[in-house]
């Protein structure tokens, strides 16, 4: 299976809270974290290398709170119907679609 196809099949979106004085400082810190967590390993399939790599910072938001307390909203966004359906669909661990 080609790397391009795998990229389309798998992805991870992360939301990380950072403390920085400026947006540029937060962006640098986010990139450092993303790059520091890149890794690769062989899966249980012969010669099947799985690589997690940092691609980009999709977007950044300032948290307009001086102190974070219980109940502080960090992110809210509207979803397309297809995104809602995808989020509500459980993973089928028995499905072997990569063969």
N, CA, C and O of each residue as an XYZ file, in Angstrom:
396
protein
N       0.851     -1.168      0.000
C       0.000      0.000      0.000
C       0.898      1.233      0.000
O       1.894      1.277      0.722
N       0.557      2.213     -0.790
C       1.402      3.401     -0.891
C       1.205      4.329      0.307
O       0.164      4.304      0.962
N       2.214      5.140      0.578
C       2.148      6.112      1.668
C       1.002      7.096      1.437
O       0.315      7.472      2.387
N       0.785      7.520      0.183
C      -0.290      8.475     -0.098
C      -1.646      7.910      0.311
O      -2.471      8.630      0.873
N      -1.880      6.639      0.037
C      -3.153      6.027      0.401
C      -3.295      5.942      1.911
O      -4.374      6.185      2.452
N      -2.209      5.597      2.591
C      -2.266      5.514      4.052
C      -2.578      6.879      4.645
O      -3.355      6.970      5.596
N      -1.998      7.930      4.112
C      -2.279      9.272      4.631
C      -3.757      9.591      4.510
O      -4.330     10.256      5.373
N      -4.365      9.119      3.449
C      -5.787      9.391      3.281
C      -6.645      8.532      4.197
O      -7.767      8.911      4.535
N      -6.127      7.383      4.601
C      -6.897      6.485      5.439
C      -6.800      6.829      6.921
O      -7.757      6.628      7.669
N      -5.664      7.339      7.341
C      -5.439      7.578      8.763
C      -4.982      9.002      9.001
O      -4.265      9.580      8.185
N      -5.388      9.545     10.088
C      -4.944     10.867     10.480
C      -5.304     11.084     11.932
O      -6.149     10.386     12.492
N      -4.668     12.034     12.515
C      -4.943     12.349     13.908
C      -5.033     13.849     14.043
O      -4.170     14.580     13.557
N      -6.065     14.303     14.696
C      -6.208     15.713     15.006
C      -6.058     15.846     16.512
O      -6.722     15.144     17.275
N      -5.190     16.744     16.931
C      -4.958     16.942     18.359
C      -5.211     18.387     18.715
O      -4.950     19.296     17.926
N      -5.713     18.582     19.892
C      -5.896     19.921     20.442
C      -5.040     19.975     21.697
O      -5.255     19.221     22.647
N      -4.063     20.879     21.687
C      -3.107     20.976     22.789
C      -3.130     22.398     23.334
O      -3.036     23.365     22.578
N      -3.254     22.513     24.627
C      -3.249     23.813     25.292
C      -1.795     24.205     25.567
O      -1.054     23.458     26.206
N      -1.396     25.375     25.085
C      -0.034     25.871     25.263
C      -0.062     27.214     25.977
O      -1.024     27.973     25.860
N       0.985     27.493     26.705
C       1.135     28.787     27.342
C       2.303     29.506     26.675
O       3.435     29.022     26.698
N       2.019     30.664     26.082
C       3.062     31.443     25.411
C       2.667     32.915     25.442
O       1.486     33.253     25.527
N       3.658     33.772     25.373
C       3.411     35.214     25.402
C       2.868     35.739     24.077
O       2.092     36.695     24.051
N       3.282     35.103     22.965
C       2.878     35.571     21.645
C       2.385     34.398     20.799
O       2.650     33.239     21.119
N       1.669     34.705     19.723
C       1.232     33.658     18.798
C       2.436     32.975     18.167
O       2.442     31.756     17.992
N       3.463     33.762     17.822
C       4.669     33.193     17.230
C       5.342     32.212     18.201
O       5.820     31.155     17.790
N       5.376     32.568     19.476
C       5.949     31.675     20.484
C       5.135     30.395     20.628
O       5.701     29.310     20.766
N       3.829     30.513     20.598
C       2.954     29.339     20.687
C       3.134     28.453     19.460
O       3.155     27.228     19.575
N       3.265     29.064     18.292
C       3.460     28.295     17.056
C       4.784     27.524     17.110
O       4.838     26.355     16.729
N       5.848     28.177     17.582
C       7.152     27.500     17.701
C       7.058     26.314     18.657
O       7.573     25.232     18.375
N       6.395     26.534     19.786
C       6.247     25.468     20.775
C       5.419     24.312     20.210
O       5.756     23.148     20.424
N       4.348     24.623     19.497
C       3.510     23.578     18.897
C       4.296     22.763     17.879
O       4.177     21.539     17.842
N       5.096     23.426     17.057
C       5.918     22.715     16.074
C       6.952     21.827     16.759
O       7.198     20.707     16.313
N       7.560     22.317     17.838
C       8.534     21.507     18.579
C       7.874     20.242     19.127
O       8.433     19.149     19.035
N       6.686     20.403     19.697
C       5.967     19.250     20.248
C       5.630     18.266     19.132
O       5.872     17.066     19.264
N       5.071     18.773     18.035
C       4.705     17.900     16.923
C       5.889     17.129     16.372
O       5.798     15.921     16.156
N       6.989     17.810     16.144
C       8.178     17.160     15.582
C       8.817     16.199     16.576
O       9.378     15.179     16.175
N       8.740     16.511     17.870
C       9.361     15.637     18.869
C       8.609     14.322     19.019
O       9.158     13.353     19.543
N       7.379     14.277     18.573
C       6.580     13.055     18.715
C       6.512     12.236     17.425
O       5.762     11.262     17.350
N       7.281     12.620     16.423
C       7.345     11.816     15.202
C       8.044     10.499     15.532
O       9.028     10.475     16.272
N       7.533      9.422     14.984
C       8.175      8.126     15.170
C       7.657      7.147     14.127
O       6.677      7.409     13.431
N       8.337      6.022     14.040
C       7.926      4.976     13.113
C       8.256      3.628     13.721
O       9.164      3.504     14.543
N       7.508      2.626     13.305
C       7.753      1.272     13.787
C       7.146      0.276     12.811
O       6.264      0.604     12.017
N       7.647     -0.951     12.896
C       7.102     -2.030     12.085
C       5.856     -2.570     12.770
O       5.836     -2.757     13.986
N       4.826     -2.817     11.987
C       3.594     -3.383     12.528
C       3.709     -4.893     12.566
O       4.763     -5.448     12.257
N       2.643     -5.552     12.940
C       2.654     -7.015     13.001
C       2.673     -7.648     11.618
O       2.938     -8.844     11.491
N       2.399     -6.870     10.589
C       2.483     -7.383      9.220
C       3.924     -7.291      8.731
O       4.599     -6.297      8.998
N       4.398     -8.285      8.036
C       5.799     -8.255      7.552
C       6.069     -7.040      6.661
O       5.278     -6.711      5.777
N       7.177     -6.399      6.909
C       7.642     -5.251      6.111
C       6.639     -4.110      6.043
O       6.637     -3.356      5.071
N       5.800     -3.969      7.039
C       4.780     -2.912      7.061
C       5.207     -1.844      8.063
O       5.058     -2.021      9.272
N       5.736     -0.743      7.554
C       6.243      0.343      8.386
C       5.141      1.369      8.613
O       4.528      1.845      7.658
N       4.890      1.707      9.859
C       3.916      2.737     10.206
C       4.682      3.963     10.674
O       5.501      3.871     11.588
N       4.427      5.094     10.065
C       5.156      6.320     10.382
C       4.165      7.404     10.800
O       3.222      7.720     10.074
N       4.397      7.962     11.980
C       3.644      9.125     12.439
C       4.532     10.332     12.218
O       5.638     10.401     12.755
N       4.054     11.283     11.431
C       4.870     12.460     11.170
C       4.036     13.722     11.342
O       2.833     13.740     11.080
N       4.696     14.752     11.781
C       4.065     16.052     11.945
C       3.898     16.666     10.563
O       4.866     16.787      9.813
N       2.678     17.052     10.226
C       2.416     17.649      8.919
C       2.332     19.172      9.010
O       3.058     19.879      8.311
N       1.452     19.672      9.866
C       1.291     21.124      9.964
C       0.411     21.484     11.150
O      -0.281     20.644     11.725
N       0.462     22.743     11.487
C      -0.481     23.298     12.461
C      -1.679     23.766     11.650
O      -1.570     24.671     10.823
N      -2.805     23.147     11.893
C      -4.001     23.470     11.117
C      -4.519     24.861     11.465
O      -4.819     25.659     10.577
N      -4.621     25.145     12.747
C      -5.081     26.462     13.177
C      -4.760     26.652     14.653
O      -4.534     25.691     15.390
N      -4.746     27.900     15.059
C      -4.486     28.233     16.455
C      -5.562     29.202     16.933
O      -6.054     30.037     16.174
N      -5.911     29.071     18.194
C      -6.894     29.954     18.806
C      -6.331     30.455     20.133
O      -5.708     29.702     20.881
N      -6.556     31.705     20.405
C      -6.182     32.257     21.711
C      -7.289     31.926     22.704
O      -8.474     32.008     22.379
N      -6.896     31.556     23.903
C      -7.862     31.338     24.984
C      -7.952     32.649     25.737
O      -6.978     33.107     26.334
N      -9.113     33.238     25.703
C      -9.304     34.575     26.281
C      -9.685     34.515     27.757
O     -10.646     35.154     28.187
N      -8.939     33.757     28.510
C      -9.170     33.632     29.944
C      -7.844     33.842     30.660
O      -6.815     33.327     30.222
N      -7.859     34.590     31.752
C      -6.639     34.756     32.534
C      -6.309     33.488     33.315
O      -5.143     33.121     33.456
N      -7.335     32.833     33.813
C      -7.156     31.614     34.584
C      -8.122     30.562     34.058
O      -9.318     30.821     33.925
N      -7.613     29.400     33.767
C      -8.477     28.315     33.331
C      -9.082     27.642     34.548
O      -8.372     27.207     35.455
N     -10.387     27.565     34.553
C     -11.092     26.910     35.644
C     -11.998     25.835     35.061
O     -12.202     25.774     33.848
N     -12.521     25.015     35.903
C     -13.432     23.964     35.467
C     -14.592     24.570     34.694
O     -15.232     25.511     35.164
N     -14.858     24.041     33.528
C     -15.951     24.535     32.704
C     -15.544     25.556     31.664
O     -16.383     25.992     30.875
N     -14.260     25.957     31.638
C     -13.799     26.902     30.625
C     -13.824     26.223     29.264
O     -13.208     25.171     29.089
N     -14.520     26.802     28.306
C     -14.579     26.232     26.962
C     -13.293     26.546     26.219
O     -12.877     27.702     26.141
N     -12.671     25.522     25.679
C     -11.431     25.704     24.938
C     -11.661     25.733     23.440
O     -10.951     26.434     22.719
N     -12.641     24.985     22.961
C     -12.893     24.943     21.525
C     -14.328     24.509     21.274
O     -14.833     23.586     21.912
N     -14.961     25.172     20.356
C     -16.273     24.756     19.859
C     -16.269     25.032     18.370
O     -15.781     26.073     17.930
N     -16.801     24.120     17.601
C     -16.883     24.338     16.166
C     -18.107     23.626     15.616
O     -18.581     22.650     16.197
N     -18.606     24.110     14.515
C     -19.730     23.484     13.841
C     -19.207     22.401     12.910
O     -18.161     22.563     12.281
N     -19.933     21.308     12.828
C     -19.528     20.177     12.016
C     -20.485     19.971     10.855
O     -21.679     20.250     10.969
N     -19.961     19.482      9.740
C     -20.801     19.059      8.626
C     -21.504     17.761      9.020
O     -21.043     17.046      9.910
N     -22.598     17.466      8.368
C     -23.333     16.239      8.661
C     -22.437     15.011      8.503
O     -22.509     14.088      9.315
N     -21.597     14.990      7.474
C     -20.711     13.846      7.257
C     -19.712     13.687      8.405
O     -19.351     12.563      8.755
N     -19.260     14.801      8.996
C     -18.349     14.730     10.136
C     -19.049     14.165     11.365
O     -18.474     13.369     12.107
N     -20.296     14.585     11.573
C     -21.080     14.068     12.700
C     -21.254     12.565     12.551
O     -21.037     11.814     13.502
N     -21.645     12.123     11.356
C     -21.846     10.695     11.118
C     -20.558      9.918     11.330
O     -20.571      8.826     11.899
N     -19.441     10.481     10.871
C     -18.154      9.818     11.049
C     -17.799      9.689     12.530
O     -17.346      8.633     12.969
N     -18.001     10.748     13.291
C     -17.688     10.713     14.720
C     -18.569      9.736     15.483
O     -18.140      9.169     16.488
N     -19.790      9.537     15.017
C     -20.721      8.643     15.699
C     -20.595      7.186     15.253
O     -21.239      6.304     15.820
N     -19.775      6.938     14.251
C     -19.593      5.579     13.751
C     -18.441      4.924     14.492
O     -17.311      5.407     14.429
N     -18.714      3.813     15.206
C     -17.627      3.156     15.947
C     -16.632      2.499     14.997
O     -16.983      2.114     13.882
N     -15.403      2.377     15.446
C     -14.385      1.670     14.681
C     -14.698      0.182     14.722
O     -15.091     -0.349     15.761
N     -14.525     -0.475     13.611
C     -14.693     -1.914     13.543
C     -13.311     -2.527     13.615
O     -12.614     -2.609     12.604
N     -12.908     -2.959     14.799
C     -11.564     -3.497     14.990
C     -11.328     -4.780     14.207
O     -10.182     -5.161     13.969
N     -12.391     -5.437     13.810
C     -12.265     -6.660     13.043
C     -12.113     -6.401     11.561
O     -11.732     -7.302     10.814
N     -12.405     -5.178     11.114
C     -12.322     -4.841      9.696
C     -10.865     -4.779      9.280
O     -10.063     -4.117      9.939
N     -10.513     -5.445      8.217
C      -9.135     -5.509      7.767
C      -9.029     -4.895      6.375
O      -8.679     -5.579      5.413
N      -9.337     -3.582      6.272
C      -9.441     -2.925      4.968
C      -8.093     -2.618      4.339
O      -8.058     -2.183      3.188
N      -6.995     -2.821      5.028
C      -5.688     -2.485      4.478
C      -5.075     -3.616      3.666
O      -4.018     -3.424      3.065
N      -5.696     -4.776      3.628
C      -5.133     -5.877      2.835
C      -5.268     -5.640      1.356
O      -4.843     -6.473      0.556
